[in-house]
Amino acid sequence: MKQRVAALLREQFDKDVVLEKPKDRSFGHFATPVAFSLAKELRKSPMIIAEELAASFGENETFASVESVKGYINLRLSESFLDEYASWALANEAAFGAIETDQKILLEFVSANPTGPLHIGHARGAVYGDTLLRLGRKLGYEITAEYYVNDAGNQIDLLGLSIQLEGRANILNEDIEYPESFYRGEYMTKLAKDAVAHFGEGVLSDESRQKELALWAKDKVMEIIVKDLGDANIHFDTFVSESTLYDEWERVMKKMGDNVYEAEGKMWIRSSDKEDEKDRVVVREDGRPTYLAGDIVYHNQKFERGYDHYINIWGADHHGYIPRVNAAVEFLGFDSSKLETLLSQMVSLLKDGEPYKMSKRAGNVILMSDIVDEIGADALRFIFASKKSDTPLEFDVNELKKEDSSNPIFYINYAHARIQTLLKKSELSQDEIMNSSLKGLSEDADGLLFEALLLPEVIEDAFTSRQVQKMPEYLKSLAARLHKFYYDVRIIGEEDEAKLLKLLLVVALSLKTGLSMLGIKAKDSM
């Protein structure tokens, strides 16, 4: 709707204009401050320009009124326009909210080490990434969802050692002296038992087989991770293994040229030349590549695949890596402005006001799967998407089990279910409802219709601003308006029944589509 209005104004004024939604609906559906931007060029006051521009519209099918107020141009959409747009949306559900774009985006998110199940910190980045993915795809972007598997380096070596320690302690019943750092939890016990079943008990005591054991185990852990993600309706198109990339290391180093140098027995990248606080090590004294080295090879591979834009979603603790990776991208000959890195903050969970207990299965974290089991994937997805990803999130799991208006996902689903119940009660046919006109609605009904038809603008804004919390906010607002309308207006058996039910069909479409952007299927009954 906003796109249509913006296109018409672009044609009218021969320039792109800013469209705003007035806080006071009495001013109209939209307003534009275009007169202020023209004041210097035309050497007139914005109020005079606004009056002239408003008068230039004359009779127009799109607008019921165009008025100038203190330099702003206020636009009220016509009943004919709203009726036509609502009918089009109901007849073209898949296209409602889409735009035309041929941009290809590579979106990398989660990418947790394959050394244990996902915890709630990973879950937040997963929900954020998948919601961004759904919003972008709805708009028409061609987006590839990718998981980078960190299956090289110390964490994988430690995985093999940890399984051996677990097996020796709890299967071979040996007295074990544990190192300061190792992986623990019930999942390690299962991995050790599965390893014995697969390799035999000898694998637990043979240090030379730690690497073999680790590579086998990381695939098993990835199966757990993929299942946990799938249970939350999160799926990936591609998985890239870090361990497969190092064959390209020499070639990538040559591409970096003089931007990589040797000092103190190590190899360094000149990242301080590109806004990093200091140069960074990419190869240690013993020849082992650092974590950054893997990122450099991976980002070279990403850019060589030729996408138009690249998005990384990382945990907030990776903030310091952004300038050094951007530096590497520039040194490789690519445009770092095409790389966008978004951060996801940690989550604090409560249960009845008390800190949520850690999981025995993971040792010292709260598992994503535990929360999905407790409150369901829909509630987890909704609450994790409901606040800016780069700010801390705290919530009480028991609040999301309540079946009342205090639980937002229940409240929104109840709005959708209420509409379905009214449709079932009606004796009108689908054709009678769809063919009715939405002209002559009351002010409250017009306001509800306009808000429902704003969904495409919310989708575009949430995606382009990367603030996916705008979708939950919109859905809560629309549901509240629907519930109020339901209590205030009698529908079944009234003269305007068909018209009002058509209005509610538009609301249901926006609720259902908006929830689908969050990976949630709207409920038809409660």
Secondary structure, DSSP 8 states (H G I E B T S, - for coil): -HHHHHHHHHHHHTS----B--SSGGG-SEEE-HHHHHHHHHTS-HHHHHHHHHHT--S-SSEEEEEEETTEEEEEE-HHHHHHHHHHHHH-TTTTT------EEEEE-----TTS--BHHHHHHHHHHHHHHHHHHHHT-EEEEEEEE--SSHHHHHHHHHHHHHHHHHTS-------SS---SHHHHHHHHHHHHHH-GGGGT-GGGHHHHHHHHHHHHHHHHHHHHHHTT---SEEEEGGGTGGGHHHHHHHHGGGEEEETTEEEE-GGGGT-SS-EEEE-TTS-B-HHHHHHHHHHHHHHT--SEEEEEEEGGGTTHHHHHHHHHHHTT--GGGEEEEEE--EEEEETTEE----TTTSSS-BHHHHHHHH-HHHHHHHHHSS-TTS-EEEEGGGGG--STTSHHHHHHHHHHHHHHHHHH--S-HHHHHTS--TT--HHHHHHHHHHTTHHHHHHHHHHTT-TTHHHHHHHHHHHHHHHHHHH---TTSTTHHHHHHHHHHHHHHHHHHHHHTT----S--
